[in-house]
Amino acid sequence: MPFKTLRQLALFPALCLAFAGTAWAQGQPPAQDWPTRPVTLVVPYAPGGVLDGLVRPLAQRLSESLGKPFVVENRAGANTAIGTGVCARGEPTGYTFCATGSSVWTNALLQKNLPYDPVKDLAPVTNLVFADGHIVANSSVPFNDLKGMVAYAKANPGKLNFGSFGEGSTAHMFIEYIKDRAGVDIVHVPYKGAAPVIQATLANEVQMTYMATGAVLQHIKSGRMKAIVAPAPQRSPFLPDVPTLAEEGFDLKPSAWFGLFAAAGTPKPIIDRMQAEVRKILQDPKFREQVLTPQFYTPVGNTPEEFAEFGRREREIAATLVRVSRLKPE
């Protein structure tokens, strides 16, 4: 057989693969044509719960701007791991996204059998919002700020009770961090959900808790609660006189946030387009007035690269909080 023919035969499999890859790429709609069918936005909480008030209006606006339905699918359970897993294990085609918060990182530290790796299996799209939250206290406590709380706890070990909405929750880890750094004895009391914690704090069954600002602002304004400190990188625009943890001498700058992710491998042009559309919506004054401000959300809408870097820092913070909380993977 002539050498030329042999060489052509040897190249044939590679040519077939190249052709197949080109044909596959041509079969995918370019980013400017995306979406060509309905898109699913997974929310890893129960219907009517955390995030629905943000994601459902966002989905409606995306449907209007992109011309295809954006369908919200609630998949609650396992501290958001079930819903997040739907996205992490989904096809990277740009038709499944998930909205979640810091539990995306803490779950990897606290769940032994998590069926996905959030770093490897999720592609960051954008940080949607920062959620406002404060450590608050019953108005009867004899202190008004974090320094006063620490001084009281040192003088009265074991007499302050701190309520949270569950073992391993953000509230739990925040108080354990303060206890560890300040060297104080404060009793952690877990409840099943936010509403029972608020009622327990109002009734002085526990003296303090960490809660979303919107859930307790009425009680702060009425004088039944005090805002003690903001565990956040900066002061809240809703309670600007309340200092942050860093301002009170603690070296942690945690954030309460919700962001958007896709499956790893989702085409970059689709991720970029999704981020750009979401950012436009978050910047719209009407959307801010009707959706974000009433829920005490501060819009972000950063780039995928900026969100990825933010995630790297948040993973370090999550590791610190889990360590000082002495929580073990289960």
C-alpha positions in Angstrom: 0.0 0.0 0.0 1.5 3.4 -0.9 2.9 5.4 2.0 0.5 8.3 1.3 -2.5 6.1 1.6 -1.1 4.7 4.9 -0.7 8.2 6.3 -4.2 9.1 5.3 -5.6 6.1 7.0 -3.6 6.9 10.2 -5.0 10.4 10.2 -8.6 9.2 9.6 -9.6 8.6 13.3 -8.3 12.1 14.3 -10.2 13.7 11.4 -13.3 11.9 12.5 -13.0 13.2 16.1 -12.3 16.7 14.9 -15.3 16.6 12.6 -17.5 15.2 15.3 -16.4 17.9 17.7 -17.1 20.6 15.1 -20.5 19.1 14.4 -21.3 19.0 18.1 -20.3 22.6 18.5 -22.3 23.6 15.5 -25.3 21.8 17.0 -25.2 24.1 20.1 -26.9 27.5 19.8 -24.4 30.3 20.1 -24.6 32.4 23.3 -26.5 35.2 21.5 -29.2 32.7 20.7 -29.4 31.3 24.2 -31.9 30.3 25.6 -33.8 28.4 23.0 -36.0 26.5 25.7 -37.0 26.9 29.3 -34.3 27.5 31.9 -34.5 26.1 35.5 -33.5 28.1 38.5 -33.1 25.7 41.5 -33.8 27.1 44.9 -32.6 24.7 47.7 -35.2 25.9 50.2 -38.9 25.1 50.6 -41.5 27.1 48.6 -42.2 30.4 50.2 -39.0 30.3 52.3 -35.6 31.8 52.0 -34.8 33.2 48.5 -38.2 32.7 46.9 -38.9 36.4 47.4 -35.8 37.2 45.4 -35.5 34.4 42.8 -39.1 34.3 41.7 -39.2 38.0 40.7 -35.8 37.6 39.1 -37.0 34.7 37.1 -40.0 36.7 35.9 -37.7 39.5 34.7 -35.3 37.1 33.0 -38.2 35.5 31.2 -39.3 38.9 29.9 -35.8 40.0 28.9 -34.6 36.7 27.3 -37.9 35.6 25.8 -38.0 32.1 27.3 -39.5 30.8 30.6 -37.2 30.8 33.6 -38.8 28.3 36.0 -38.1 28.2 39.7 -37.8 24.7 41.2 -37.7 24.4 45.0 -35.6 21.4 46.1 -35.2 21.6 49.8 -33.3 19.3 52.2 -29.9 18.4 53.7 -29.1 22.1 54.5 -29.4 23.1 50.8 -27.2 20.2 49.6 -30.1 18.5 47.7 -31.0 21.5 45.6 -27.4 22.6 45.0 -26.6 19.0 44.0 -29.2 19.2 41.2 -27.2 22.0 39.7 -23.7 20.5 40.4 -24.6 17.2 38.8 -26.6 18.7 36.0 -25.8 18.9 32.3 -23.5 21.9 31.6 -25.7 23.3 28.9 -26.8 26.6 30.4 -30.3 25.4 31.2 -30.0 24.7 34.9 -28.8 27.3 37.5 -29.0 27.3 41.3 -29.2 30.1 43.8 -27.7 29.5 47.2 -25.6 31.0 50.0 -22.7 30.3 52.3 -24.0 26.8 53.0 -22.5 25.8 49.6 -19.1 26.0 51.3 -20.0 24.9 54.9 -21.7 21.7 53.6 -18.5 20.5 52.1 -16.9 20.8 55.6 -19.8 19.3 57.6 -21.3 16.6 55.4 -19.1 13.5 55.0 -21.0 12.1 52.0 -21.7 15.2 50.0 -22.2 13.8 46.5 -20.4 16.7 44.7 -17.5 19.0 45.2 -18.7 22.6 45.2 -15.4 23.9 44.0 -14.9 21.5 41.1 -18.6 20.9 40.1 -20.1 24.4 40.3 -19.3 27.4 38.1 -19.8 30.8 39.7 -22.0 33.1 37.8 -22.6 36.1 40.0 -23.1 37.2 43.6 -26.8 38.3 43.6 -27.1 40.2 46.9 -25.7 40.7 50.4 -28.3 39.9 53.0 -28.4 42.2 56.0 -28.1 40.6 59.4 -27.2 41.5 63.0 -26.5 40.0 66.4 -29.4 41.3 68.5 -30.3 41.1 72.2 -33.4 41.4 74.4 -33.7 45.0 75.5 -33.3 44.1 79.1 -29.7 43.1 78.9 -27.3 45.5 80.6 -25.1 46.2 77.6 -25.5 47.9 74.2 -22.6 46.8 72.1 -20.2 43.9 71.7 -17.6 45.2 74.1 -20.2 45.4 76.8 -21.5 41.9 75.9 -18.0 40.4 76.3 -17.4 42.3 79.6 -20.7 41.0 81.0 -20.1 37.5 79.8 -16.7 37.4 81.5 -18.2 38.7 84.7 -21.1 36.3 84.5 -19.9 33.1 82.9 -22.7 30.8 81.6 -25.5 33.3 82.3 -26.0 34.5 78.8 -28.0 32.3 76.4 -27.6 32.7 72.6 -30.4 31.2 70.4 -29.8 30.0 66.9 -31.9 28.4 64.1 -30.0 25.1 64.4 -26.7 23.4 65.0 -24.2 24.4 62.4 -26.3 27.4 61.3 -24.7 30.8 60.6 -26.0 32.1 63.9 -24.4 29.2 65.8 -21.0 29.6 64.1 -21.0 33.4 64.7 -21.5 33.1 68.4 -19.0 30.3 68.7 -16.4 32.5 66.9 -17.0 35.3 69.3 -16.8 32.9 72.3 -13.5 31.5 71.0 -11.9 34.9 70.3 -13.1 36.6 73.4 -12.7 33.6 75.8 -16.2 33.8 77.2 -18.7 31.3 78.3 -22.1 31.8 76.5 -24.6 29.0 76.2 -25.8 28.1 72.7 -29.5 27.1 72.5 -30.5 25.7 69.1 -34.1 26.1 67.8 -35.9 24.7 64.8 -36.2 27.7 62.6 -36.0 31.5 62.8 -39.4 32.3 64.1 -39.0 30.4 67.4 -35.7 32.1 68.0 -37.2 35.5 67.6 -40.0 34.7 70.0 -37.5 33.2 72.5 -35.4 36.4 72.4 -38.4 38.6 72.8 -39.5 36.5 75.8 -35.9 36.6 77.2 -35.7 32.8 77.2 -32.5 33.5 75.4 -30.8 36.9 75.6 -29.3 37.1 72.1 -29.5 35.7 68.6 -28.3 36.5 65.0 -31.1 37.3 62.6 -31.8 38.8 59.2 -32.3 42.5 59.8 -35.7 42.5 58.1 -37.0 39.9 60.6 -36.1 42.0 63.7 -36.0 45.6 62.6 -39.6 46.3 63.9 -38.5 45.0 67.3 -35.4 47.1 67.3 -37.4 50.2 66.4 -40.0 49.4 69.1 -37.3 49.1 71.7 -37.9 45.4 72.4 -34.5 44.4 71.0 -31.1 46.0 70.7 -28.7 45.6 67.7 -25.3 44.7 69.1 -23.0 44.1 66.1 -23.1 43.5 62.4 -21.1 40.4 61.4 -20.4 41.8 57.9 -17.6 43.5 56.0 -19.3 46.9 56.3 -22.0 48.6 58.3 -25.6 48.1 57.3 -27.3 50.9 55.4 -30.4 50.0 57.4 -28.7 50.4 60.8 -25.7 52.5 60.1 -24.9 53.3 63.7 -24.2 49.6 64.5 -20.5 48.7 64.2 -19.1 45.6 62.5 -17.1 42.8 64.1 -13.9 44.2 62.6 -14.6 47.6 64.1 -15.1 45.9 67.5 -11.6 44.3 67.3 -12.5 40.9 65.8 -10.5 39.8 62.7 -13.3 38.1 60.8 -15.3 39.8 58.0 -18.1 37.3 57.2 -20.9 38.0 54.7 -24.4 36.8 54.5 -25.0 36.5 50.7 -26.9 34.7 48.0 -25.3 33.9 44.6 -26.0 32.1 41.3 -24.1 29.0 40.1 -24.2 26.8 37.1 -22.8 23.3 36.5 -19.0 23.3 35.9 -18.3 23.2 32.2 -21.2 25.4 31.2 -20.1 27.4 28.2 -18.4 30.7 29.3 -20.4 32.9 26.8 -23.6 31.6 28.4 -22.4 32.3 31.9 -21.3 35.8 30.9 -24.6 36.5 29.3 -26.6 35.3 32.3 -24.4 37.4 34.6 -24.9 40.5 32.4 -28.7 40.0 32.3 -28.9 39.5 36.0 -26.8 42.6 36.7 -29.1 44.7 34.5 -32.1 43.6 36.6 -30.4 44.1 39.9 -29.4 47.7 38.8 -33.0 48.5 37.8 -34.4 51.1 40.2 -37.9 49.6 40.1 -36.6 46.1 40.9 -34.6 47.5 43.8 -37.5 49.4 45.2 -40.1 46.6 44.8 -37.9 43.5 45.5 -34.6 44.2 47.1 -35.1 47.1 49.6 -38.2 45.6 51.3 -36.1 42.4 52.0 -33.1 44.4 53.2 -30.9 43.1 50.3 -28.0 45.0 48.9 -27.5 44.2 45.1 -24.1 43.0 43.8 -24.1 41.4 40.3 -20.4 41.0 40.0 -18.5 39.1 37.3 -18.0 35.4 37.4 -14.3 36.0 38.0 -15.0 38.4 40.9 -17.5 36.0 42.4 -15.0 33.1 42.2 -12.4 35.2 44.1 -15.1 36.1 46.6 -15.9 32.4 47.0 -12.2 31.6 47.7 -12.2 34.1 50.6 -15.6 32.8 51.9 -14.3 29.3 52.0 -11.4 30.4 54.2 -14.0 32.1 56.5 -16.2 29.0 56.5 -13.3 26.8 57.5 -12.5 29.2 60.4 -16.1 29.2 61.6 -16.4 25.5 61.5 -13.1 25.0 63.3 -13.9 27.3 66.2 -17.4 25.9 66.4 -15.9 22.4 66.9 -18.4 21.0 64.6 -17.6 17.5 63.2 -18.6 16.2 59.8 -21.6 13.8 59.8 
